[in-house]
Structure formats: structure tokens, C-alpha cells
């Protein structure tokens, strides 16, 4: 079994790795150069990603479609991570994968600490974030046991989940994830041109020019740059960085 994931700030990486601890197998980021080869060679796949606006991140949608021929005949279990609610977070990729010939074996929605560092909504103190992660770990372990016993959870995969996701956020915010955006916004007074954001951006969307970071128009809103900038100079949705979130800061 192979885990394939996209993780902006570490939440989804943790969830896929924890799931595979019980089932066996290895986890690879879609940023890994050899991930397509591994996908081609394995039949049982765990697919993990964060949910943005009750939708599939553009970077993950592109990965799936770019490797369209490789999904046929695969057994795919989907793990969708979220700050609060996603409706059919797992269903967003399931519908696409079914069209490509995959068999969806189950779905799991996992609540994790919010990583949108420039918006006050959903922010929790460190001790609460650790509690959320502990609860998530237990849910993941139970889901792995159910899959082993032939009764996997199917969160996010039926019609009612679909309606919840559609009317919960996606109808109003589909444009946020339908394409890449011209982000992040960069405060040039704070930016010192250290290159951290350029290094961590999964889209190679940020460059350092004349001692300052410059953004392009292919942001997938993963918040990695916002959380890693030592000067808190980057934002995506809000106007200032309130919290920088990195999963490793809350791991045991």
C-alpha cells in the first residue's frame, strides 16, 4: 500500500503516515520526483489532501489529471483533512477518480488544527491544537482497523455529503480553488529577501529578485510560505499574519 499526499503545513502528511503505520506501506508527497512511478507500480493507494473551501486543492486536482492513465484499476482510500467542515471533501477527488477507472474503497474526514494564519476564525491555543491532533490520531487508527476488517468508513462519499459540501461553501467559493491565484501578497517593508518562501513553495511561484520576494500567479493557497516566513511578510487571504502554523510545533 502506498500513501500519496499533498500537505501544506504538515497536517495531511501526519494523517497519511499514521494511517499507514497500522496498515503497512510508505507515504510519498506529490512533490516527490518518483511518486508517479510508485503510483504505477502499486494497486492499493491512500490519497491524502487538505480541503479548501469544501473543494479539492488545485495542485492535487492537477496531479490526478496529469497522471490520469495511472488510476485505472487502483483501489483508493481517501483522507481529507480540514479545519472544521468540508461536506464532501473526500468525494471531490472520488468523483474524479471514478471517471478515471479507480475503485474508491473508503473515505475519511479528519479535523486538524487550522493553518490559515492570516484569518482569526478557527484559531486555537497550542494545548487545544494538541488535543485536536490526539483525537485525529485515534480516529485514523480506528479507520485503519475498519479497513483491515473490510468495513472502511465512507465519509464524504454519498449524496448527502455532496449536498453539504456544495451548499456549505463550494457554490459561493468555487472560484477560489478552480484555478491558481495571484498570491501571496508580500509586504516589501518586512521582506528581507531571505529566500525561505521561494524554497518552500510547492508551485515554484515565488522568486527572490533585487533582495525581495516576488509572487507569481500560481498560488495553490497551501499557506506554507505564510507559516515559514521569519518576518511574517506574506499573506494570502487576510492582511496580516496572526499565527504561523507548523504541525511539527505541536507534534509529540
C-alpha positions in Angstrom: 0.0 0.0 0.0 1.2 3.5 -0.9 0.2 6.8 0.6 0.2 9.7 -1.8 -0.4 13.2 -0.3 -0.2 16.9 -0.6 0.4 18.7 2.7 0.9 22.4 3.0 1.9 22.7 6.7 2.2 19.1 7.8 -1.4 18.1 8.8 -2.1 15.8 5.9 1.3 14.2 5.9 0.8 13.2 9.5 -2.6 11.7 8.8 -1.5 9.6 5.9 1.7 8.4 7.7 -0.3 7.5 10.8 -2.8 5.6 8.7 -0.1 3.6 7.1 1.7 2.8 10.4 -1.1 0.3 11.1 -1.6 -1.0 7.5 2.0 -1.0 6.3 3.4 0.8 3.3 5.1 4.1 2.6 3.9 7.6 2.1 5.1 10.0 -0.6 4.3 13.6 -1.3 3.1 14.5 -4.8 6.2 16.8 -4.8 8.4 13.7 -4.8 10.1 13.1 -8.1 9.4 9.4 -8.1 5.7 9.4 -7.0 4.2 8.7 -10.4 6.4 5.6 -10.8 5.3 4.4 -7.4 1.7 5.0 -8.3 2.0 3.0 -11.4 3.5 0.0 -9.5 1.1 -0.3 -6.6 -2.6 -1.3 -6.6 -3.7 0.0 -3.2 -3.4 3.7 -2.7 -4.2 6.1 0.2 -4.7 9.5 -1.2 -4.5 12.5 1.2 -5.0 16.2 0.9 -6.3 19.3 2.8 -9.8 20.6 1.8 -10.0 24.3 0.7 -13.4 25.9 0.6 -15.1 22.4 0.5 -13.1 21.6 -2.6 -10.1 19.8 -3.9 -6.8 21.9 -3.9 -5.8 22.8 -7.5 -2.4 21.3 -7.0 -3.9 17.9 -6.2 -6.5 18.1 -9.0 -3.7 18.7 -11.4 -1.7 15.8 -10.1 -4.6 13.4 -10.5 -5.4 14.5 -14.0 -1.8 14.7 -15.1 -1.5 11.0 -14.1 -4.9 10.1 -15.4 -3.9 6.8 -17.1 -2.3 5.5 -13.9 -5.5 5.4 -11.8 -7.3 2.8 -13.7 -7.9 -0.3 -11.6 -6.4 1.2 -8.4 -8.1 0.8 -5.0 -8.1 4.2 -3.5 -8.9 5.2 0.1 -9.2 8.9 0.5 -8.2 11.0 3.6 -9.3 14.6 3.6 -8.1 17.0 6.3 -9.9 20.2 7.3 -10.1 22.9 10.0 -13.8 22.4 10.7 -16.1 21.3 7.8 -15.8 20.1 4.3 -19.0 18.4 3.4 -17.8 16.0 0.7 -14.1 16.7 0.9 -13.2 13.1 0.1 -15.9 13.0 -2.6 -14.3 15.8 -4.5 -11.5 13.5 -5.6 -13.6 10.3 -5.5 -15.8 11.5 -8.4 -12.8 12.4 -10.5 -11.0 9.2 -9.7 -14.1 7.1 -10.6 -14.1 8.7 -14.0 -10.5 7.6 -14.4 -11.4 4.0 -13.6 -10.4 3.8 -9.9 -12.3 1.9 -7.2 -12.9 4.0 -4.2 -12.6 1.8 -1.1 -13.5 4.4 1.5 -13.2 8.0 2.8 -12.1 9.7 6.0 -12.6 13.3 7.1 -10.1 14.3 9.8 -10.3 17.6 11.7 -6.9 19.1 12.2 -5.6 22.4 13.6 -6.4 25.4 11.3 -3.4 26.6 9.2 -4.9 29.8 7.7 -2.6 32.0 9.6 -3.9 35.4 8.4 -7.6 34.9 9.4 -8.7 34.9 13.1 -11.5 32.3 12.5 -10.9 28.8 13.9 -7.7 29.7 15.8 -7.0 27.7 18.9 -4.4 27.8 21.7 -1.5 25.3 21.5 -3.0 23.0 24.1 -6.2 22.8 22.1 -4.3 22.1 18.9 -2.5 19.2 20.6 -5.9 17.8 21.8 -7.2 18.0 18.2 -4.2 16.1 16.9 -4.6 13.4 19.6 -8.3 12.9 18.7 -7.3 12.8 15.0 -4.7 10.1 15.6 -7.3 7.9 17.4 -9.8 8.4 14.6 -7.2 7.5 12.0 -6.2 4.3 13.9 -9.9 3.2 14.1 -10.4 3.9 10.4 -7.4 1.7 9.6 -8.8 -1.1 11.7 -12.1 -0.8 9.9 -10.4 -1.0 6.5 -8.5 -4.1 7.7 -11.8 -5.7 8.7 -13.4 -5.0 5.4 -15.7 -2.2 6.7 -14.0 1.0 5.9 -15.6 4.4 6.7 -17.1 6.2 3.8 -17.1 9.8 4.9 -17.7 12.4 2.2 -18.8 9.9 -0.4 -22.6 9.8 -0.5 -25.2 12.2 -1.9 -25.9 13.9 1.4 -22.2 14.8 1.9 -22.2 16.1 -1.6 -25.1 18.5 -1.0 -23.5 19.6 2.3 -20.2 20.5 0.5 -21.9 22.1 -2.4 -24.2 24.4 -0.4 -21.8 24.8 2.5 -19.1 26.6 0.6 -18.4 25.4 -2.9 -21.2 27.2 -4.7 -20.0 30.5 -3.4 -16.3 30.0 -3.4 -15.6 27.6 -6.3 -13.6 30.3 -8.0 -11.1 30.2 -5.1 -9.9 26.7 -6.0 -10.9 26.3 -9.6 -7.7 27.9 -10.7 -4.4 29.1 -9.2 -4.4 32.7 -7.8 -2.0 35.6 -7.8 -0.7 35.2 -4.3 0.8 35.5 -1.8 0.7 39.2 -1.1 4.1 40.4 0.0 4.9 43.2 2.4 8.1 44.6 0.9 8.9 46.6 4.0 9.0 43.4 6.1 10.6 41.2 3.5 14.4 40.8 3.8 14.8 38.6 0.8 16.0 35.5 2.8 14.6 33.1 0.2 12.6 30.9 2.6 9.3 31.4 0.8 10.9 30.6 -2.5 12.4 27.4 -1.1 9.2 26.0 0.4 6.7 27.0 -2.3 5.4 23.8 -3.9 4.4 25.7 -7.0 7.8 27.5 -7.5 5.6 30.5 -7.6 7.9 32.8 -5.6 11.2 34.3 -6.7 13.7 36.5 -5.0 14.5 39.5 -7.1 16.6 42.5 -6.1 16.6 41.4 -2.5 12.8 41.0 -2.2 10.3 38.2 -2.7 8.1 38.4 -5.8 5.0 36.3 -6.2 3.6 34.9 -9.5 0.0 33.8 -10.3 0.2 30.1 -9.5 -0.6 30.1 -5.7 -2.4 26.9 -4.5 -3.1 28.5 -1.1 -1.2 25.9 1.0 0.0 28.5 3.5 3.4 27.1 3.7 5.2 30.3 2.9 3.0 32.3 5.3 3.9 29.9 8.1 7.6 29.7 7.3 8.5 33.4 6.7 10.7 34.6 9.6 9.4 38.2 9.2 5.7 37.4 8.7 5.8 39.3 5.4 3.4 37.1 3.4 -0.3 36.9 3.5 -2.9 35.2 1.2 -6.5 35.8 2.4 -6.0 38.3 5.3 -3.9 41.4 5.7 -1.6 40.4 8.5 -0.1 37.2 9.9 -1.9 36.3 13.2 -0.4 32.8 13.7 2.2 30.8 12.0 1.2 27.1 12.0 3.6 24.2 11.5 2.5 20.8 12.5 5.9 19.9 13.9 5.4 22.6 16.6 2.5 20.6 18.1 3.8 17.0 17.5 4.7 14.9 20.5 
